[in-house]
Each structure stands twice: as structure tokens, then as C-alpha cells.
Amino acid sequence: GHKLGASLLQDAVKRCALVSQHAGIRAMLVHALHDRAKQFYEHYGFQASPVHPLTLLLRLPQG
């Protein structure tokens, strides 16, 4: 369960970071389904929106 989710998220972040080198991608945006999912994303560096707490953003490295 949890390790698979972490692996999938890390792969998605890596792929987005690679694409961001060629496209105007600056961040990943996710919509957590519940507080437990929100905590999962926050553990990996996502920050909650002050307006919509279950919407989280992760800024991608700029290179």
C-alpha cells in the first residue's frame, strides 16, 4: 500500500521534473480526497492551498 503510493508519486514527480525542462511546467497540483491523503502528500513536500486545504502544490526544481 503505502510504499507503492510513494513509489508512484516519486516517479510522477521525476517525470514532471524532466518534462519541465522542455515545457512551462513549474509545479504539480493534486486534489487530495481526504485528510489522510493530504498528510501523505505533505510528507513528500506538497503545500496545502490556504483557500482549499485539500488542494496541494509542489514546486518543481528549475534548471
Backbone atoms as SQL, in Angstrom:
CREATE TABLE atoms (id INTEGER PRIMARY KEY, chain TEXT, resi INTEGER, resn TEXT, atom TEXT, x REAL, y REAL, z REAL);
INSERT INTO atoms VALUES
  (1, 'A', 1, 'GLY', 'N', 0.765, -1.187, 0.000),
  (2, 'A', 1, 'GLY', 'CA', 0.000, 0.000, 0.000),
  (3, 'A', 1, 'GLY', 'C', 0.816, 1.266, 0.000),
  (4, 'A', 2, 'HIS', 'N', 1.323, 1.667, 1.167),
  (5, 'A', 2, 'HIS', 'CA', 1.975, 2.976, 1.310),
  (6, 'A', 2, 'HIS', 'C', 3.248, 3.065, 0.484),
  (7, 'A', 3, 'LYS', 'N', 4.006, 2.003, 0.420),
  (8, 'A', 3, 'LYS', 'CA', 5.258, 2.062, -0.339),
  (9, 'A', 3, 'LYS', 'C', 4.988, 2.146, -1.837),
  (10, 'A', 4, 'LEU', 'N', 3.933, 1.504, -2.302),
  (11, 'A', 4, 'LEU', 'CA', 3.581, 1.600, -3.717),
  (12, 'A', 4, 'LEU', 'C', 3.159, 3.029, -4.050),
  (13, 'A', 5, 'GLY', 'N', 2.344, 3.624, -3.190),
  (14, 'A', 5, 'GLY', 'CA', 1.913, 5.006, -3.410),
  (15, 'A', 5, 'GLY', 'C', 3.090, 5.958, -3.451),
  (16, 'A', 6, 'ALA', 'N', 4.034, 5.759, -2.543),
  (17, 'A', 6, 'ALA', 'CA', 5.229, 6.611, -2.503),
  (18, 'A', 6, 'ALA', 'C', 6.050, 6.443, -3.771),
  (19, 'A', 7, 'SER', 'N', 6.197, 5.208, -4.227),
  (20, 'A', 7, 'SER', 'CA', 6.968, 4.949, -5.448),
  (21, 'A', 7, 'SER', 'C', 6.303, 5.584, -6.660),
  (22, 'A', 8, 'LEU', 'N', 4.988, 5.466, -6.744),
  (23, 'A', 8, 'LEU', 'CA', 4.262, 6.060, -7.872),
  (24, 'A', 8, 'LEU', 'C', 4.366, 7.583, -7.850),
  (25, 'A', 9, 'LEU', 'N', 4.254, 8.176, -6.665),
  (26, 'A', 9, 'LEU', 'CA', 4.365, 9.630, -6.558),
  (27, 'A', 9, 'LEU', 'C', 5.766, 10.093, -6.928),
  (28, 'A', 10, 'GLN', 'N', 6.778, 9.417, -6.431),
  (29, 'A', 10, 'GLN', 'CA', 8.155, 9.796, -6.752),
  (30, 'A', 10, 'GLN', 'C', 8.417, 9.685, -8.248),
  (31, 'A', 11, 'ASP', 'N', 7.862, 8.668, -8.889),
  (32, 'A', 11, 'ASP', 'CA', 8.021, 8.527, -10.336),
  (33, 'A', 11, 'ASP', 'C', 7.318, 9.675, -11.068),
  (34, 'A', 12, 'ALA', 'N', 6.121, 10.022, -10.622),
  (35, 'A', 12, 'ALA', 'CA', 5.380, 11.119, -11.254),
  (36, 'A', 12, 'ALA', 'C', 6.124, 12.447, -11.109),
  (37, 'A', 13, 'VAL', 'N', 6.679, 12.699, -9.926),
  (38, 'A', 13, 'VAL', 'CA', 7.433, 13.940, -9.702),
  (39, 'A', 13, 'VAL', 'C', 8.663, 13.970, -10.601),
  (40, 'A', 14, 'LYS', 'N', 9.345, 12.847, -10.693),
  (41, 'A', 14, 'LYS', 'CA', 10.545, 12.762, -11.540),
  (42, 'A', 14, 'LYS', 'C', 10.195, 13.036, -13.004),
  (43, 'A', 15, 'ARG', 'N', 9.107, 12.438, -13.480),
  (44, 'A', 15, 'ARG', 'CA', 8.689, 12.634, -14.873),
  (45, 'A', 15, 'ARG', 'C', 8.291, 14.090, -15.133),
  (46, 'A', 16, 'CYS', 'N', 7.570, 14.683, -14.202),
  (47, 'A', 16, 'CYS', 'CA', 7.185, 16.092, -14.357),
  (48, 'A', 16, 'CYS', 'C', 8.408, 16.994, -14.365),
  (49, 'A', 17, 'ALA', 'N', 9.381, 16.695, -13.512),
  (50, 'A', 17, 'ALA', 'CA', 10.610, 17.497, -13.475),
  (51, 'A', 17, 'ALA', 'C', 11.352, 17.398, -14.801),
  (52, 'A', 18, 'LEU', 'N', 11.385, 16.207, -15.399),
  (53, 'A', 18, 'LEU', 'CA', 12.049, 16.042, -16.701),
  (54, 'A', 18, 'LEU', 'C', 11.326, 16.830, -17.788),
  (55, 'A', 19, 'VAL', 'N', 10.009, 16.741, -17.809),
  (56, 'A', 19, 'VAL', 'CA', 9.217, 17.459, -18.809),
  (57, 'A', 19, 'VAL', 'C', 9.345, 18.967, -18.604),
  (58, 'A', 20, 'SER', 'N', 9.477, 19.406, -17.348),
  (59, 'A', 20, 'SER', 'CA', 9.552, 20.842, -17.066),
  (60, 'A', 20, 'SER', 'C', 10.785, 21.491, -17.680),
  (61, 'A', 21, 'GLN', 'N', 11.782, 20.693, -18.032),
  (62, 'A', 21, 'GLN', 'CA', 12.975, 21.233, -18.682),
  (63, 'A', 21, 'GLN', 'C', 12.681, 21.691, -20.112),
  (64, 'A', 22, 'HIS', 'N', 11.576, 21.197, -20.692),
  (65, 'A', 22, 'HIS', 'CA', 11.240, 21.497, -22.084),
  (66, 'A', 22, 'HIS', 'C', 9.897, 22.213, -22.232),
  (67, 'A', 23, 'ALA', 'N', 9.160, 22.307, -21.147),
  (68, 'A', 23, 'ALA', 'CA', 7.833, 22.924, -21.200),
  (69, 'A', 23, 'ALA', 'C', 7.688, 23.877, -20.013),
  (70, 'A', 24, 'GLY', 'N', 6.660, 24.640, -20.013),
  (71, 'A', 24, 'GLY', 'CA', 6.460, 25.637, -18.965),
  (72, 'A', 24, 'GLY', 'C', 5.833, 25.097, -17.694),
  (73, 'A', 25, 'ILE', 'N', 6.249, 23.933, -17.261),
  (74, 'A', 25, 'ILE', 'CA', 5.699, 23.341, -16.044),
  (75, 'A', 25, 'ILE', 'C', 6.500, 23.840, -14.849),
  (76, 'A', 26, 'ARG', 'N', 5.835, 24.418, -13.888),
  (77, 'A', 26, 'ARG', 'CA', 6.506, 24.964, -12.705),
  (78, 'A', 26, 'ARG', 'C', 6.162, 24.200, -11.433),
  (79, 'A', 27, 'ALA', 'N', 5.024, 23.468, -11.453),
  (80, 'A', 27, 'ALA', 'CA', 4.574, 22.808, -10.229),
  (81, 'A', 27, 'ALA', 'C', 3.634, 21.659, -10.560),
  (82, 'A', 28, 'MET', 'N', 3.438, 20.810, -9.564),
  (83, 'A', 28, 'MET', 'CA', 2.426, 19.757, -9.640),
  (84, 'A', 28, 'MET', 'C', 1.298, 20.152, -8.695),
  (85, 'A', 29, 'LEU', 'N', 0.077, 19.936, -9.122),
  (86, 'A', 29, 'LEU', 'CA', -1.099, 20.248, -8.323),
  (87, 'A', 29, 'LEU', 'C', -1.883, 18.962, -8.125),
  (88, 'A', 30, 'VAL', 'N', -2.250, 18.669, -6.884),
  (89, 'A', 30, 'VAL', 'CA', -3.051, 17.477, -6.600),
  (90, 'A', 30, 'VAL', 'C', -4.259, 17.871, -5.761),
  (91, 'A', 31, 'HIS', 'N', -5.302, 17.082, -5.881),
  (92, 'A', 31, 'HIS', 'CA', -6.508, 17.262, -5.076),
  (93, 'A', 31, 'HIS', 'C', -6.651, 16.019, -4.203),
  (94, 'A', 32, 'ALA', 'N', -6.305, 16.140, -2.937),
  (95, 'A', 32, 'ALA', 'CA', -6.409, 15.017, -2.003),
  (96, 'A', 32, 'ALA', 'C', -7.886, 14.706, -1.758),
  (97, 'A', 33, 'LEU', 'N', -8.195, 13.424, -1.659),
  (98, 'A', 33, 'LEU', 'CA', -9.585, 13.020, -1.451),
  (99, 'A', 33, 'LEU', 'C', -10.027, 13.141, 0.002),
  (100, 'A', 34, 'HIS', 'N', -9.064, 13.128, 0.926),
  (101, 'A', 34, 'HIS', 'CA', -9.380, 13.205, 2.356),
  (102, 'A', 34, 'HIS', 'C', -8.123, 13.616, 3.120),
  (103, 'A', 35, 'ASP', 'N', -8.279, 13.843, 4.414),
  (104, 'A', 35, 'ASP', 'CA', -7.159, 14.334, 5.230),
  (105, 'A', 35, 'ASP', 'C', -5.972, 13.371, 5.253),
  (106, 'A', 36, 'ARG', 'N', -6.237, 12.086, 5.244),
  (107, 'A', 36, 'ARG', 'CA', -5.131, 11.118, 5.248),
  (108, 'A', 36, 'ARG', 'C', -4.296, 11.248, 3.975),
  (109, 'A', 37, 'ALA', 'N', -4.962, 11.429, 2.847),
  (110, 'A', 37, 'ALA', 'CA', -4.243, 11.628, 1.583),
  (111, 'A', 37, 'ALA', 'C', -3.477, 12.951, 1.620),
  (112, 'A', 38, 'LYS', 'N', -4.071, 13.970, 2.217),
  (113, 'A', 38, 'LYS', 'CA', -3.389, 15.264, 2.353),
  (114, 'A', 38, 'LYS', 'C', -2.092, 15.099, 3.128),
  (115, 'A', 39, 'GLN', 'N', -2.143, 14.361, 4.220),
  (116, 'A', 39, 'GLN', 'CA', -0.943, 14.120, 5.030),
  (117, 'A', 39, 'GLN', 'C', 0.116, 13.371, 4.233),
  (118, 'A', 40, 'PHE', 'N', -0.297, 12.442, 3.388),
  (119, 'A', 40, 'PHE', 'CA', 0.627, 11.698, 2.529),
  (120, 'A', 40, 'PHE', 'C', 1.379, 12.670, 1.620),
  (121, 'A', 41, 'TYR', 'N', 0.638, 13.539, 0.940),
  (122, 'A', 41, 'TYR', 'CA', 1.276, 14.497, 0.033),
  (123, 'A', 41, 'TYR', 'C', 2.168, 15.480, 0.783),
  (124, 'A', 42, 'GLU', 'N', 1.721, 15.940, 1.939),
  (125, 'A', 42, 'GLU', 'CA', 2.537, 16.869, 2.721),
  (126, 'A', 42, 'GLU', 'C', 3.852, 16.224, 3.152),
  (127, 'A', 43, 'HIS', 'N', 3.818, 14.938, 3.421),
  (128, 'A', 43, 'HIS', 'CA', 5.037, 14.207, 3.794),
  (129, 'A', 43, 'HIS', 'C', 6.087, 14.301, 2.687),
  (130, 'A', 44, 'TYR', 'N', 5.641, 14.426, 1.446),
  (131, 'A', 44, 'TYR', 'CA', 6.547, 14.498, 0.295),
  (132, 'A', 44, 'TYR', 'C', 6.754, 15.926, -0.205),
  (133, 'A', 45, 'GLY', 'N', 6.439, 16.908, 0.621),
  (134, 'A', 45, 'GLY', 'CA', 6.783, 18.285, 0.290),
  (135, 'A', 45, 'GLY', 'C', 5.690, 19.131, -0.336),
  (136, 'A', 46, 'PHE', 'N', 4.513, 18.572, -0.572),
  (137, 'A', 46, 'PHE', 'CA', 3.412, 19.364, -1.122),
  (138, 'A', 46, 'PHE', 'C', 2.912, 20.329, -0.055),
  (139, 'A', 47, 'GLN', 'N', 2.468, 21.505, -0.485),
  (140, 'A', 47, 'GLN', 'CA', 1.942, 22.514, 0.434),
  (141, 'A', 47, 'GLN', 'C', 0.471, 22.758, 0.135),
  (142, 'A', 48, 'ALA', 'N', -0.327, 22.802, 1.190),
  (143, 'A', 48, 'ALA', 'CA', -1.771, 22.987, 1.044),
  (144, 'A', 48, 'ALA', 'C', -2.105, 24.420, 0.662),
  (145, 'A', 49, 'SER', 'N', -3.123, 24.556, -0.158),
  (146, 'A', 49, 'SER', 'CA', -3.644, 25.875, -0.515),
  (147, 'A', 49, 'SER', 'C', -4.328, 26.483, 0.708),
  (148, 'A', 50, 'PRO', 'N', -4.125, 27.783, 0.956),
  (149, 'A', 50, 'PRO', 'CA', -4.822, 28.414, 2.081),
  (150, 'A', 50, 'PRO', 'C', -6.330, 28.533, 1.840),
  (151, 'A', 51, 'VAL', 'N', -6.734, 28.468, 0.583),
  (152, 'A', 51, 'VAL', 'CA', -8.152, 28.606, 0.239),
  (153, 'A', 51, 'VAL', 'C', -8.855, 27.249, 0.198),
  (154, 'A', 52, 'HIS', 'N', -8.183, 26.239, -0.361),
  (155, 'A', 52, 'HIS', 'CA', -8.734, 24.890, -0.482),
  (156, 'A', 52, 'HIS', 'C', -7.744, 23.911, 0.140),
  (157, 'A', 53, 'PRO', 'N', -7.897, 23.566, 1.411),
  (158, 'A', 53, 'PRO', 'CA', -6.901, 22.769, 2.130),
  (159, 'A', 53, 'PRO', 'C', -6.605, 21.396, 1.525),
  (160, 'A', 54, 'LEU', 'N', -7.512, 20.832, 0.733),
  (161, 'A', 54, 'LEU', 'CA', -7.252, 19.529, 0.126),
  (162, 'A', 54, 'LEU', 'C', -6.628, 19.658, -1.265),
  (163, 'A', 55, 'THR', 'N', -6.342, 20.877, -1.686),
  (164, 'A', 55, 'THR', 'CA', -5.593, 21.121, -2.919),
  (165, 'A', 55, 'THR', 'C', -4.166, 21.452, -2.514),
  (166, 'A', 56, 'LEU', 'N', -3.221, 20.681, -3.058),
  (167, 'A', 56, 'LEU', 'CA', -1.821, 20.836, -2.660),
  (168, 'A', 56, 'LEU', 'C', -0.935, 21.061, -3.872),
  (169, 'A', 57, 'LEU', 'N', 0.164, 21.783, -3.649),
  (170, 'A', 57, 'LEU', 'CA', 1.073, 22.178, -4.719),
  (171, 'A', 57, 'LEU', 'C', 2.505, 21.793, -4.353),
  (172, 'A', 58, 'LEU', 'N', 3.224, 21.292, -5.335),
  (173, 'A', 58, 'LEU', 'CA', 4.651, 21.009, -5.171),
  (174, 'A', 58, 'LEU', 'C', 5.394, 21.750, -6.269),
  (175, 'A', 59, 'ARG', 'N', 6.225, 22.688, -5.885),
  (176, 'A', 59, 'ARG', 'CA', 7.032, 23.412, -6.876),
  (177, 'A', 59, 'ARG', 'C', 8.124, 22.489, -7.392),
  (178, 'A', 60, 'LEU', 'N', 8.332, 22.515, -8.695),
  (179, 'A', 60, 'LEU', 'CA', 9.361, 21.684, -9.314),
  (180, 'A', 60, 'LEU', 'C', 10.670, 22.458, -9.389),
  (181, 'A', 61, 'PRO', 'N', 11.789, 21.750, -9.297),
  (182, 'A', 61, 'PRO', 'CA', 13.082, 22.438, -9.405),
  (183, 'A', 61, 'PRO', 'C', 13.235, 23.086, -10.778),
  (184, 'A', 62, 'GLN', 'N', 13.785, 24.284, -10.802),
  (185, 'A', 62, 'GLN', 'CA', 14.017, 24.993, -12.063),
  (186, 'A', 62, 'GLN', 'C', 15.483, 24.849, -12.440),
  (187, 'A', 63, 'GLY', 'N', 15.721, 24.409, -13.672),
  (188, 'A', 63, 'GLY', 'CA', 17.113, 24.198, -14.045),
  (189, 'A', 63, 'GLY', 'C', 17.465, 24.642, -15.365);
